[in-house]
């Protein structure tokens, strides 16, 4: 059986993915304990320090043409996407 090679995220993909995970966690924490000052401090720090870089990375990713995005998704997922949205 051939060895599987795991594709790595590039810097922009990594930055956006980490931010998404953080923000989902902070959102859940705010729903669970809406007045937790530590959660508010984490969100404020993200918005002040990290958000500009994340938004710049997101813009880079959004500017990729569809064929490049499909190829990248296929590389990361380990299979090809059909034009109709199916999997090959």
C-alpha positions, 0 to 999 in steps of 0.5 A, a space after each residue: 500500500 503506498 504511503 499517504 503524504 499529508 499536504 500542509 497548509 500554506 501560511 495564509 491557510 494556516 492563519 485563517 484556519 487557526 483564527 476560525 477555530 479560535 473564533 468558534 471557540 470564543 463564540 461558544 464561550 460567549 454563549 455559555 458564559 456571556 459575561 466572562 471577562 477572560 473571554 472578552 479579553 481574548 476576543 479583544 486581543 484577537 481583534 486588536 492584534 491578529 485580525 488585520 493579518 487574518 483579514 489580509 490572509 483571507 483576502 489572498 485566499 479569496 482572490 485565488 481563481 476557482 481552478 486553483 482552489 479546486 486543485 488545492 482542495 483536492 490536494 488537501 482532501 486527497 481526492 479530486 472534485 468534479 465540476 458538479 461538486 461531486 468527488 472523483 
